[in-house]
Amino acid sequence: MDGRRFAVTPGALKACGGATHKKGTPTICEYHEPNVSAEAFLAGLARVIRANQTDDGPCVGCRYLQAPTKTPKHPFTGSFFAGISLHDFCGCNSRCVYCAGSEYFLPAKYVASQDHEILFRNLFDSGLIEPKRTAVSWGGGEPTLVKTFDRTVQFLSSNHIREVINTSGIRFSPAIWRALEEGTATVRISVDSGTNGTYSRVKRNRHCDDVWESIRRYAATGGDMIVKYIIFSMNSEIAEVEAFIDRCAAAGVRRICISVDVRSVWDIDPGADRLTERELKAAAEMYNLARSRGMSPYFEGVWSAEHLQRIGELGGFNAEVVQRTNLVHRAVRKARRLMFDRGELPH
């Protein structure tokens, strides 16, 4: 925790966007207007860091907790925020069975707690976010349902603030399309299926074909568009994986994120299905099929080292290859940022 990253939630700024334990994420300070108080943020950050020096600190038990950190003397350790995650809206047009917040995704909650564009304008004018050095991640809920989404994306793109946009893909967004074409955004769509039937059961909506049309149009920009597959008991048949790869190829997808239901890996929901050999075989098959079709698959960081080792054994590749693939993925993203910084927009 370096004080340069935080998550925006209704009424509070949190230390991160998600915890891997049952305690939840600690609050840094309150948030009731579209701005950030440096004094309140520093005081709250120091309090959280001090608490984490104890055995029962708010972040103790999280897999992402780093070694004890001294309280920073500067409120933002370098004068600007490196990463901001938006989690202050939860309206969604999908009802994914694995989503921990599905019961809260009601139509009445499509509005963010504060105007995101005003928030980022205030941060930009104060020098607390910087072009090409700050990254904004859209969580949610579904960001395209937020009324201020399009103009916020336009503002961030025009000021070279990078974005990671997680969207259901049900609604095609011209703002996302432009950000991809301009090389200012990474877009992830989690389909979690290869057939319409499985999509309906997992996502609990009937917009599968609409999603794949959005994917096709986004992929055509040549931008950094990723299709994600969260593997768990409902979608781990090999036939489903094969159908998914076929649809990715038909849509022009170049990058695939192979993920897993975090509840199956982290001890945060005792009612979730545990991972079995079938899910690991599905991951191995997806990796190999994607590579055979000229795509670039990578494993999301939620997998454990033991799972990756076994996936490699099942797929005929070793764990080092899997880890190297993840490193290449990160290197590609870094290279794309450097190309953008030099004005060489990748298409």
C-alpha positions, 0 to 999 in steps of 0.5 A: 500500500503506497497511498497512490491507489484507491477505490471509489465506493458509495460514501467512502474511499477504500484502500483497494478494489477488492479483498481476498478475505472476509473482512472487506476492504478498509476505508481511508476516508469519507467521500461525499463530493466529487473531490479528494481531500489530501488531508483526510486521505493522508490521515486515513491512509496512515491509520490503515497502515498503522493498523496493518502492523498488528496481527489483526489488521484490516488487511491481514489475511489478504493475499495481496498484502505486502510487507509492513510499510512505513506511513508515507510522509507525503500524502500521495507519495509522488504527488499524483495517483497512479491508480483509481478504481470506480466501484460507486455504482452497481446497476447492471444489465446482467445477473451473473451467477458468481457475482457476489453483488448480484442481489444489489444490481437493481435498476434503481442503482444505475447512477454513480454516487458522484459525477465521475467527470467532475471528480476527474476534472477536479483531480486533473486540475489539482495535479493529482492525476497525470497524463500517461501515468494515471490509470482508471479502472471501471468496476461496477455494475455495468459502466455503460449504464452510468449517465456520465460514462460517455463524457467521462471516458471522453474527458479521460481519453482526451487527457491521455489518462489510461482506462481499463473498462470492464463491461458486459458488452450487452450495450455497444458503446461508441465511447468505448469504440473511440477509446479503443481506436485511439489506444487509450483504453483496455476493454474486457468483456467476460463471456464465460461461455461458448454457446447461447444456452450456457451464456443464458444460464451463467449470465442470466440474460438472453443477450449472447448474440448482442455481446458477440456483435459488440466484441466483433465491433470492438475487436475491429478497432485493433485496440486492446480488447480482451475476452475473458472466460471465468471457468467454474462448474457450469461452463467447464465442459470441453465442448463449451471451451471449443465453442468459445474459441470458435466464436472468438476466432470468428469475431477477430479476437486476439487476446483471451483472459483465462480466469476462474471464479475467485470464490473457488480459490479464495476462502471468501464464500464457503458455499461456492463450488470447489475447483475440480480436475475438470475445470483445470482441464478446461483451462489447459484446453482453452490455453492450447486451443487459443494458441493453435488459432493464433490468439494470445491467451493468458492466465489471470492472477487469481489462479494459485501457483498449484493450479497453474502447475497442474494446468500445465501438466494437463496441457503438456506445458510446464508452469514456467511457460504459463508464468512466462505467458503472464509476463509477456502479457504484462510486457505487451501492455507496457509496450503499448503504453510506451507506443502511445506515449511516443504517439505511435498508437497501436492498431 
